[in-house]
Amino acid sequence: MKTLAEYLELAAEAHGHLCAGQVLGVRLAMLGLKELGIEDPVAERKRIVTYVEIDRCVTDAVALVANCRLGKRALKFRDWGKVAATFVDLETGRAVRIAARESSKQAAREMFPELPKEAGQQKAYAALSGEVLFDKQWVKVAVPPEDLPGFKGPRVVCAECGEGINFKREVVLGGRTVCRSCAGEKYYVPVSRAVT
């Protein structure tokens, strides 16, 4: 595993800047991997699946350190708005959830009261112990086969819109196999022309 300084440099480059969320995410992922005994997440990339619970700076740092990507199916997103991630070791079945403590912000303010909030948090999150920054919980995660990296399964076609559906994400309604969008889970509304 790289050093904190090395990961912070890579995180700033990948994310476009270094911020408190990046520092926290790097530390969070380093702790999760350490707890699982994973020293080289690049060499052992097929061993780890990571669930992140927020779509903020922290997640970019977690993905970088754990070497997990959505496109590789090793990064899973749960939109819960929490600064937390669960690291699953597919080889052993062990999983650990690391969550930032709400008290870590106050600890940062107390550690560097003379600095502006962002600068103080960056320095404090790099310096404070993992016990001060995070809660750690061993958990059990059942990763279904269709969610594993490398899963090859049948592709079905939505009976409503005709689009292909992968990874067993179809829904059966009234005896018809449809995509989640046609089943009512749309995040978009079709319009007749481009809206400006």
KAUR-V804418 format. One record per backbone hydrogen bond with DSSP energy under -1.0 kcal/mol. CO is the residue of the C=O (numbers start at 1). NH is the residue of the N-H. E is the energy in kcal/mol with one decimal. If there is no record, write none. Layout:
CO,NH,E  CO,NH,E
//
This chain:
3,7,-2.5  4,8,-2.7  5,9,-2.0  6,10,-2.2  7,11,-2.9  8,12,-2.3  9,13,-1.9  10,14,-2.7  11,15,-2.7  12,16,-1.7  19,23,-2.0  20,24,-2.7  21,25,-2.5  22,26,-2.5  23,27,-2.3  24,28,-2.7  25,29,-2.5  26,30,-2.5  27,31,-2.2  28,32,-2.3  29,33,-2.6  30,34,-2.1  31,35,-2.6  32,36,-1.4  33,38,-2.6  34,37,-1.1  40,44,-2.1  42,45,-1.1  44,47,-2.1  47,90,-3.3  49,88,-3.0  50,76,-3.2  51,86,-2.6  52,78,-2.8  53,82,-2.0  56,59,-1.2  57,61,-1.6  58,62,-2.5  59,63,-2.7  60,64,-1.9  61,65,-2.5  62,66,-2.8  63,68,-1.5  69,74,-1.9  69,75,-1.1  70,73,-1.8  74,50,-3.1  76,52,-3.0  78,80,-2.1  82,84,-1.9  83,100,-3.0  84,53,-1.9  85,98,-3.0  86,51,-2.8  87,96,-2.0  88,49,-1.9  89,93,-2.8  94,89,-3.1  95,139,-2.3  96,87,-2.8  97,137,-2.2  98,85,-2.2  99,135,-3.0  101,104,-1.7  102,105,-1.0  103,107,-2.3  104,108,-2.0  105,109,-2.1  106,110,-2.5  107,111,-1.8  108,112,-2.2  112,115,-1.2  116,120,-2.8  117,121,-2.7  118,122,-2.5  119,123,-2.2  120,124,-2.7  121,125,-3.2  122,126,-1.3  123,127,-1.2  124,128,-3.5  129,133,-1.9  130,134,-2.7  133,101,-3.3  135,99,-2.4  137,97,-3.2  144,147,-2.4  145,148,-1.4  148,151,-1.7  156,165,-3.1  158,162,-1.3  163,158,-2.6  165,156,-2.1  166,169,-1.1  171,178,-3.3  173,176,-2.1  176,173,-2.7  177,159,-2.9  178,171,-2.9  179,183,-1.3  180,185,-2.7  181,184,-1.6
//
